[in-house]
Amino acid sequence: MRSELIGVEKGDFERAAAAHDALHDADIVGLLIEVGFVATRDAFLVRIENGVFDHDAVEQGPAFIACCATLLKNLGAKEWDMEAVTGCVHLAVEAGCGGTTFALQQARPLLADGKHVVWVCRDMPDGARFSQLYENVSPVAVARFHMAAVGDNIEHGLVSAQGLLGALSSIALVVVDDWTAKTGRVSAALTSSMKELIQSCADNDVPLLMISSAYEDASGKGWKARGSLKSETWFLHRSEGNDMLRELHRGDSVETLNIGDEGFTPRK
């Protein structure tokens, strides 16, 4: 959940309220708006002169929510964006922990900034999830999202990605989601194709994010990544004791993240 304290003149709030037929309080001098993701508008705190009190979004109704959202937009509020992937990263993910969501959040600010993203996957990302995460991204920006859903023929998708690297000069990220099967050995042919894509991305100075299912070492030494790829390896898995928390392991650092409808947000 992200909190943002915004100074608001009385007139600004009143004009926003009027535009949405929302009730307004003449004493409001600022808003403390706490949201998981701007598009969800799931919780609001409104600061008035003599204190802070809770406003339940459902009880306030859509007009009040839209009023607050207008103020956020007018004052330049933005969704939280996670630290960008650089270089070549292999994200090994515990099943059901949000690897695709992680990658979609990586792509979102790049698309909004006018860049292109190449995405190779076995299956299309869940449509409802995509809509949640990209509600505030314009259709023009989403058009720069080049997706190839290739089923089990991942090697074909990797070749297509290399072709786009040669054809487009403004690619800011290549994602290969679920690049290998969840069980069994990675074939030599697929490993070779992945290595070629890694080299192509390095030659073009384009970050590459590869996602696969992690597995637990039989000897109890923790999570392991599939394949033998020359890359930085991160691990994403559940935080013990809380199904809504995730741990992102990057080398010696561990970051705890919340996951919800809004995607990943920092744990407060």
C-alpha contacts under 8 A as a table, 3 or more apart, distances in Angstrom:
res1	aa1	res2	aa2	distance
1	M	34	E	6.73
1	M	35	V	5.65
1	M	36	G	4.26
1	M	37	F	7.73
1	M	258	N	7.89
1	M	265	T	6.28
1	M	266	P	7.12
1	M	267	R	7.26
1	M	268	K	7.25
2	R	34	E	5.68
2	R	35	V	5.43
2	R	36	G	5.65
2	R	37	F	7.75
2	R	80	W	7.51
2	R	265	T	7.38
2	R	266	P	7.76
3	S	32	L	7.07
3	S	33	I	6.05
3	S	34	E	4.27
3	S	35	V	6.41
4	E	32	L	5.87
4	E	33	I	5.59
4	E	34	E	6.23
5	L	30	G	7.64
5	L	31	L	6.13
5	L	32	L	4.46
5	L	33	I	6.49
6	I	30	G	6.01
6	I	31	L	5.40
6	I	32	L	6.18
6	I	33	I	7.72
6	I	75	L	7.92
7	G	29	V	6.98
7	G	30	G	4.69
7	G	31	L	6.50
8	V	12	D	6.34
8	V	13	F	6.67
8	V	28	I	7.92
8	V	29	V	5.56
8	V	30	G	4.44
8	V	31	L	6.52
9	E	12	D	5.23
9	E	13	F	6.61
9	E	28	I	7.95
9	E	29	V	5.66
9	E	30	G	6.92
10	K	13	F	5.38
10	K	14	E	6.16
10	K	26	A	6.72
10	K	27	D	7.36
10	K	28	I	6.07
10	K	29	V	5.63
11	G	14	E	5.01
11	G	15	R	6.02
12	D	15	R	5.29
12	D	16	A	6.21
12	D	71	L	7.87
13	F	16	A	5.10
13	F	17	A	5.96
13	F	24	H	7.44
13	F	28	I	7.64
13	F	67	C	7.86
13	F	71	L	7.33
14	E	17	A	4.99
14	E	18	A	6.00
14	E	24	H	6.25
14	E	26	A	7.76
15	R	18	A	5.06
15	R	19	A	6.16
16	A	19	A	5.16
16	A	20	H	6.60
16	A	67	C	5.41
16	A	68	C	7.84
16	A	70	T	6.64
16	A	71	L	6.86
17	A	20	H	5.33
17	A	21	D	5.92
17	A	22	A	4.70
17	A	23	L	6.41
17	A	24	H	6.10
17	A	63	A	7.82
17	A	64	F	7.15
17	A	67	C	5.34
18	A	21	D	4.92
18	A	22	A	6.09
18	A	23	L	7.85
19	A	22	A	7.69
19	A	67	C	7.68
20	H	63	A	5.42
20	H	64	F	7.47
20	H	66	A	6.76
20	H	67	C	6.04
21	D	63	A	6.31
22	A	63	A	5.06
22	A	64	F	5.25
22	A	67	C	6.93
23	L	64	F	7.11
25	D	28	I	5.64
27	D	48	I	6.19
27	D	49	E	6.37
28	I	31	L	7.67
28	I	46	V	8.00
28	I	47	R	6.85
28	I	48	I	4.78
28	I	49	E	6.63
29	V	47	R	7.29
29	V	48	I	6.01
29	V	49	E	6.62
30	G	46	V	7.32
30	G	47	R	5.65
30	G	48	I	6.58
31	L	45	L	7.13
31	L	46	V	4.97
31	L	47	R	5.16
31	L	48	I	7.75
32	L	44	F	7.36
32	L	45	L	5.36
32	L	46	V	5.33
32	L	47	R	5.70
33	I	43	A	7.61
33	I	44	F	5.01
33	I	45	L	5.27
33	I	46	V	6.61
33	I	68	C	7.90
34	E	43	A	6.00
34	E	44	F	5.30
34	E	45	L	6.28
35	V	38	V	6.08
35	V	40	T	7.59
35	V	41	R	5.95
35	V	42	D	6.32
35	V	43	A	5.73
35	V	44	F	6.84
36	G	40	T	7.23
36	G	41	R	7.53
36	G	42	D	7.24
36	G	43	A	7.98
36	G	262	E	5.96
36	G	265	T	7.00
37	F	40	T	5.59
37	F	41	R	6.78
37	F	79	E	5.95
37	F	80	W	7.52
37	F	262	E	5.02
37	F	263	G	7.94
38	V	41	R	5.51
38	V	69	A	7.32
38	V	78	K	7.44
38	V	79	E	6.10
39	A	132	Q	7.47
39	A	135	E	6.58
39	A	136	N	6.87
39	A	262	E	7.89
40	T	261	D	7.80
40	T	262	E	6.92
41	R	44	F	7.38
41	R	57	A	7.33
41	R	65	I	6.70
41	R	69	A	7.44
42	D	57	A	6.02
43	A	55	H	7.34
43	A	56	D	6.28
43	A	57	A	5.72
44	F	54	D	6.89
44	F	55	H	5.74
44	F	56	D	6.76
44	F	57	A	6.59
45	L	52	V	6.90
45	L	53	F	6.31
45	L	54	D	5.17
45	L	55	H	5.89
46	V	52	V	6.14
46	V	53	F	6.35
46	V	54	D	6.88
46	V	55	H	7.05
47	R	51	G	6.21
47	R	52	V	4.69
47	R	53	F	6.99
48	I	51	G	5.66
48	I	52	V	6.20
55	H	59	E	7.47
55	H	60	Q	6.75
56	D	59	E	5.32
56	D	60	Q	6.16
57	A	60	Q	5.13
57	A	61	G	6.21
57	A	62	P	7.73
57	A	64	F	7.92
57	A	65	I	6.51
58	V	61	G	5.28
58	V	62	P	7.56
60	Q	63	A	7.70
60	Q	64	F	5.84
60	Q	65	I	7.18
61	G	64	F	5.79
61	G	65	I	6.50
62	P	65	I	4.97
62	P	66	A	5.93
63	A	66	A	5.15
63	A	67	C	6.13
64	F	67	C	4.97
64	F	68	C	6.36
65	I	68	C	5.22
65	I	69	A	6.16
66	A	69	A	4.91
66	A	70	T	6.07
67	C	70	T	5.16
67	C	71	L	6.48
68	C	71	L	5.14
68	C	72	L	6.28
69	A	72	L	4.99
69	A	73	K	6.19
70	T	73	K	5.12
70	T	74	N	6.01
71	L	74	N	5.10
71	L	75	L	5.98
72	L	75	L	5.28
72	L	76	G	6.24
72	L	77	A	5.06
73	K	76	G	5.21
73	K	77	A	5.69
73	K	78	K	7.77
74	N	77	A	7.68
80	W	265	T	6.95
81	D	105	Q	7.07
81	D	106	Q	7.60
81	D	109	P	7.15
82	M	105	Q	7.34
82	M	106	Q	6.97
82	M	265	T	7.85
84	A	106	Q	6.26
85	V	88	C	7.87
85	V	89	V	7.12
85	V	106	Q	7.27
85	V	207	P	6.56
85	V	208	L	7.72
85	V	209	L	7.21
86	T	89	V	7.46
86	T	207	P	5.10
86	T	208	L	7.47
87	G	202	A	7.34
87	G	205	D	7.71
87	G	206	V	7.08
87	G	207	P	4.62
87	G	208	L	6.30
88	C	198	I	7.05
88	C	202	A	7.88
88	C	207	P	5.75
88	C	208	L	4.76
88	C	209	L	6.20
88	C	210	M	7.97
88	C	231	S	5.36
88	C	232	E	6.21
89	V	207	P	7.96
89	V	208	L	6.18
89	V	209	L	5.02
89	V	210	M	6.26
89	V	231	S	5.62
89	V	232	E	4.82
89	V	233	T	5.75
89	V	234	W	7.01
90	H	209	L	5.99
90	H	210	M	4.73
90	H	211	I	5.92
90	H	212	S	7.65
90	H	231	S	6.28
90	H	232	E	6.04
90	H	233	T	4.71
90	H	234	W	6.13
91	L	99	G	7.63
91	L	209	L	7.01
91	L	210	M	5.96
91	L	211	I	4.78
91	L	212	S	6.49
91	L	233	T	5.96
91	L	234	W	4.81
91	L	235	F	5.72
91	L	236	L	7.07
92	A	211	I	5.89
92	A	212	S	5.09
92	A	213	S	5.46
92	A	214	A	4.69
92	A	224	K	7.58
92	A	225	A	5.50
92	A	226	R	7.73
92	A	233	T	7.18
92	A	234	W	6.14
92	A	235	F	4.88
92	A	236	L	6.33
93	V	96	G	8.00
93	V	97	C	6.55
93	V	98	G	7.73
93	V	99	G	6.09
93	V	211	I	7.19
93	V	212	S	6.20
93	V	213	S	4.94
93	V	214	A	4.98
93	V	235	F	5.83
93	V	236	L	4.79
93	V	237	H	5.99
94	E	97	C	5.70
94	E	213	S	5.97
94	E	214	A	5.41
94	E	215	Y	7.17
94	E	236	L	6.34
94	E	237	H	4.95
94	E	238	R	7.35
95	A	213	S	6.32
95	A	214	A	7.61
96	G	99	G	7.74
97	C	236	L	7.00
97	C	237	H	5.95
97	C	238	R	6.55
97	C	246	R	7.24
98	G	101	T	5.07
98	G	102	F	6.12
99	G	102	F	5.07
99	G	103	A	6.41
99	G	177	D	7.97
99	G	211	I	6.76
99	G	236	L	7.55
100	T	103	A	5.14
100	T	104	L	6.16
100	T	125	P	7.13
100	T	177	D	6.79
101	T	104	L	5.05
101	T	105	Q	6.20
101	T	129	R	7.85
101	T	263	G	6.32
101	T	264	F	7.80
102	F	105	Q	5.29
102	F	106	Q	6.36
102	F	263	G	7.52
102	F	264	F	7.13
103	A	106	Q	4.91
103	A	107	A	6.28
103	A	175	V	7.18
103	A	209	L	7.61
104	L	107	A	5.08
104	L	108	R	6.13
104	L	130	F	7.70
104	L	133	L	7.54
105	Q	108	R	5.19
105	Q	109	P	7.50
105	Q	133	L	7.29
105	Q	263	G	7.49
105	Q	264	F	7.96
106	Q	109	P	6.91
106	Q	110	L	7.52
107	A	110	L	5.41
107	A	111	L	6.30
107	A	117	V	6.57
107	A	173	L	7.10
108	R	111	L	5.38
108	R	112	A	6.30
108	R	134	Y	7.08
108	R	137	V	7.54
109	P	112	A	4.99
109	P	113	D	6.08
110	L	113	D	5.03
110	L	114	G	6.65
110	L	115	K	5.38
110	L	116	H	7.21
110	L	117	V	7.54
110	L	172	A	6.67
110	L	173	L	7.99
111	L	114	G	5.28
111	L	115	K	5.01
111	L	116	H	6.04
111	L	117	V	6.96
111	L	137	V	7.95
111	L	141	A	5.28
111	L	142	V	6.63
111	L	144	R	6.57
111	L	145	F	7.21
112	A	115	K	7.30
112	A	137	V	6.27
112	A	138	S	7.52
112	A	141	A	5.65
114	G	141	A	6.46
114	G	144	R	7.86
115	K	144	R	7.00
115	K	170	S	5.60
115	K	171	I	5.95
115	K	172	A	5.84
116	H	144	R	4.87
116	H	145	F	6.03
116	H	146	H	7.43
116	H	170	S	5.85
116	H	171	I	4.45
116	H	172	A	5.85
116	H	173	L	7.27
117	V	144	R	6.49
117	V	145	F	5.07
117	V	146	H	6.06
117	V	171	I	5.64
117	V	172	A	5.95
117	V	173	L	5.07
117	V	174	V	5.92
117	V	175	V	7.72
118	V	145	F	6.26
118	V	146	H	4.80
118	V	147	M	6.11
118	V	161	A	6.60
118	V	164	L	7.76
118	V	171	I	7.23
118	V	173	L	6.41
118	V	174	V	4.70
118	V	175	V	6.18
119	W	145	F	7.30
119	W	146	H	5.93
119	W	147	M	4.64
119	W	148	A	6.22
119	W	161	A	7.85
119	W	174	V	5.91
119	W	175	V	4.73
119	W	176	V	5.98
119	W	177	D	7.44
120	V	147	M	5.94
120	V	148	A	4.91
120	V	149	A	6.12
120	V	150	V	7.42
120	V	154	I	7.55
120	V	157	G	5.73
120	V	158	L	7.01
120	V	161	A	7.33
120	V	174	V	7.95
120	V	175	V	6.11
120	V	176	V	4.71
120	V	177	D	6.19
121	C	124	M	6.84
121	C	147	M	7.69
121	C	148	A	6.29
121	C	149	A	4.90
121	C	150	V	6.28
121	C	151	G	7.22
121	C	154	I	7.15
121	C	157	G	7.63
121	C	176	V	5.84
121	C	177	D	4.83
121	C	178	D	6.34
121	C	179	W	6.99
122	R	149	A	5.19
122	R	150	V	5.14
122	R	151	G	4.04
122	R	152	D	6.00
122	R	153	N	7.64
122	R	154	I	6.78
122	R	177	D	7.28
122	R	178	D	6.77
122	R	179	W	7.64
123	D	149	A	5.28
123	D	150	V	7.03
123	D	151	G	5.98
124	M	127	G	7.88
124	M	149	A	5.80
125	P	129	R	7.49
125	P	130	F	6.71
126	D	129	R	5.34
126	D	130	F	6.15
127	G	130	F	5.05
127	G	131	S	6.15
128	A	131	S	5.13
128	A	132	Q	6.26
129	R	132	Q	5.12
129	R	133	L	6.33
129	R	261	D	7.79
130	F	133	L	5.34
130	F	134	Y	5.97
131	S	134	Y	5.16
131	S	135	E	5.48
132	Q	135	E	5.53
132	Q	261	D	7.13
132	Q	262	E	6.83
133	L	136	N	7.79
133	L	262	E	6.42
133	L	263	G	6.97
134	Y	137	V	5.09
135	E	138	S	7.94
137	V	141	A	6.45
137	V	142	V	6.82
138	S	141	A	5.25
138	S	142	V	6.38
139	P	142	V	4.97
139	P	143	A	6.14
140	V	143	A	5.21
140	V	144	R	7.17
141	A	144	R	5.51
141	A	145	F	7.50
142	V	145	F	5.32
143	A	146	H	7.46
148	A	157	G	6.26
149	A	157	G	7.64
150	V	153	N	5.43
150	V	154	I	6.02
150	V	156	H	7.30
150	V	157	G	6.17
151	G	154	I	6.83
153	N	156	H	5.61
153	N	157	G	6.95
154	I	157	G	5.05
154	I	158	L	6.29
154	I	179	W	6.65
154	I	190	L	7.83
155	E	158	L	5.03
155	E	159	V	6.40
155	E	190	L	6.20
155	E	193	S	6.29
155	E	194	M	7.98
156	H	159	V	5.23
156	H	160	S	6.38
157	G	160	S	4.99
157	G	161	A	6.21
158	L	161	A	5.03
158	L	162	Q	6.36
158	L	193	S	6.83
158	L	194	M	7.14
158	L	197	L	6.61
159	V	162	Q	5.16
159	V	163	G	6.35
159	V	193	S	7.79
159	V	197	L	7.83
160	S	163	G	5.01
160	S	164	L	6.38
161	A	164	L	5.15
161	A	165	L	6.29
161	A	174	V	7.63
161	A	197	L	7.71
162	Q	165	L	5.04
162	Q	166	G	6.56
162	Q	197	L	6.31
162	Q	200	S	6.62
163	G	166	G	5.27
163	G	167	A	6.35
164	L	167	A	4.83
164	L	168	L	5.80
165	L	168	L	5.74
165	L	169	S	7.30
165	L	171	I	7.08
165	L	200	S	7.58
165	L	201	C	7.52
165	L	204	N	7.28
166	G	169	S	7.58
168	L	171	I	6.34
171	I	174	V	7.60
171	I	206	V	6.85
172	A	206	V	5.84
172	A	207	P	6.77
173	L	206	V	5.86
173	L	207	P	5.08
173	L	208	L	5.93
173	L	209	L	7.55
174	V	201	C	7.90
174	V	206	V	7.19
174	V	207	P	6.36
174	V	208	L	4.83
174	V	209	L	6.25
175	V	208	L	5.94
175	V	209	L	4.80
175	V	210	M	5.86
175	V	211	I	7.83
176	V	179	W	5.71
176	V	208	L	7.89
176	V	209	L	6.35
176	V	210	M	4.77
176	V	211	I	6.21
177	D	210	M	6.04
177	D	211	I	4.86
177	D	212	S	6.89
178	D	181	A	7.29
178	D	210	M	7.50
178	D	211	I	5.14
178	D	212	S	4.66
178	D	213	S	7.08
179	W	210	M	6.75
179	W	211	I	6.22
179	W	212	S	5.85
180	T	186	V	6.67
180	T	212	S	6.18
180	T	213	S	7.97
180	T	226	R	7.94
181	A	184	G	7.09
181	A	186	V	7.47
181	A	212	S	7.81
181	A	213	S	7.82
182	K	212	S	7.39
182	K	213	S	5.58
182	K	214	A	7.95
185	R	227	G	7.68
186	V	190	L	6.85
186	V	191	T	6.71
186	V	226	R	7.35
186	V	227	G	5.89
187	S	190	L	5.36
187	S	191	T	6.25
188	A	191	T	5.10
188	A	192	S	6.08
189	A	192	S	5.12
189	A	193	S	6.29
190	L	193	S	5.06
190	L	194	M	6.16
191	T	194	M	5.12
191	T	195	K	6.20
191	T	227	G	7.10
191	T	228	S	7.63
191	T	229	L	7.54
192	S	195	K	5.12
192	S	196	E	6.33
193	S	196	E	5.09
193	S	197	L	6.38
194	M	197	L	5.10
194	M	198	I	6.14
194	M	229	L	7.91
195	K	198	I	4.97
195	K	199	Q	6.23
195	K	229	L	6.97
195	K	230	K	7.82
196	E	199	Q	5.14
196	E	200	S	6.19
197	L	200	S	4.92
197	L	201	C	6.10
198	I	201	C	5.26
198	I	202	A	6.22
198	I	208	L	7.15
199	Q	202	A	5.03
199	Q	203	D	6.07
200	S	203	D	5.07
200	S	204	N	6.22
201	C	204	N	5.13
201	C	205	D	5.83
201	C	206	V	4.96
201	C	207	P	6.55
201	C	208	L	6.57
202	A	205	D	4.91
202	A	206	V	6.29
202	A	207	P	7.60
203	D	206	V	7.91
212	S	225	A	7.58
212	S	226	R	7.14
213	S	225	A	7.39
213	S	226	R	7.43
214	A	223	W	6.32
214	A	224	K	5.66
214	A	225	A	5.08
214	A	226	R	6.67
214	A	235	F	7.61
215	Y	223	W	5.58
215	Y	224	K	5.34
215	Y	225	A	6.67
215	Y	226	R	7.80
216	E	220	G	7.13
216	E	221	K	7.65
216	E	222	G	5.59
216	E	223	W	4.48
216	E	224	K	5.92
217	D	220	G	5.39
217	D	221	K	5.63
217	D	222	G	5.62
217	D	223	W	5.98
217	D	224	K	6.25
218	A	221	K	7.53
223	W	235	F	7.51
225	A	233	T	7.60
233	T	250	R	7.13
233	T	251	G	7.66
234	W	248	L	7.02
234	W	249	H	5.50
234	W	250	R	4.91
234	W	251	G	7.07
235	F	247	E	7.84
235	F	248	L	5.75
235	F	249	H	5.00
235	F	250	R	6.91
236	L	246	R	6.71
236	L	247	E	5.66
236	L	248	L	4.65
236	L	249	H	6.40
237	H	246	R	5.57
237	H	247	E	5.49
237	H	248	L	6.89
238	R	242	N	7.48
238	R	243	D	6.37
238	R	244	M	7.76
238	R	245	L	6.10
238	R	246	R	4.52
238	R	247	E	6.03
239	S	242	N	5.86
239	S	243	D	6.86
239	S	244	M	7.99
239	S	245	L	5.37
239	S	246	R	5.05
239	S	247	E	5.63
239	S	256	T	7.71
240	E	243	D	7.59
242	N	245	L	5.66
243	D	246	R	7.76
244	M	258	N	5.96
244	M	259	I	5.62
244	M	260	G	7.20
245	L	256	T	6.70
245	L	257	L	5.64
245	L	258	N	4.73
245	L	259	I	6.16
246	R	256	T	5.66
246	R	257	L	5.14
246	R	258	N	6.30
246	R	259	I	7.07
247	E	254	V	6.39
247	E	255	E	5.66
247	E	256	T	4.65
247	E	257	L	6.31
248	L	254	V	5.58
248	L	255	E	5.12
248	L	256	T	6.38
248	L	257	L	7.51
249	H	252	D	7.14
249	H	253	S	5.87
249	H	254	V	4.59
249	H	255	E	6.60
250	R	253	S	5.28
250	R	254	V	6.36
256	T	266	P	6.80
256	T	267	R	5.97
257	L	264	F	6.07
257	L	265	T	5.64
257	L	266	P	4.77
257	L	267	R	5.04
258	N	263	G	7.93
258	N	264	F	5.54
258	N	265	T	5.27
258	N	266	P	6.06
258	N	267	R	5.56
259	I	262	E	7.33
259	I	263	G	5.31
259	I	264	F	4.64
259	I	265	T	6.57
260	G	263	G	5.23
260	G	264	F	6.76
262	E	265	T	7.83
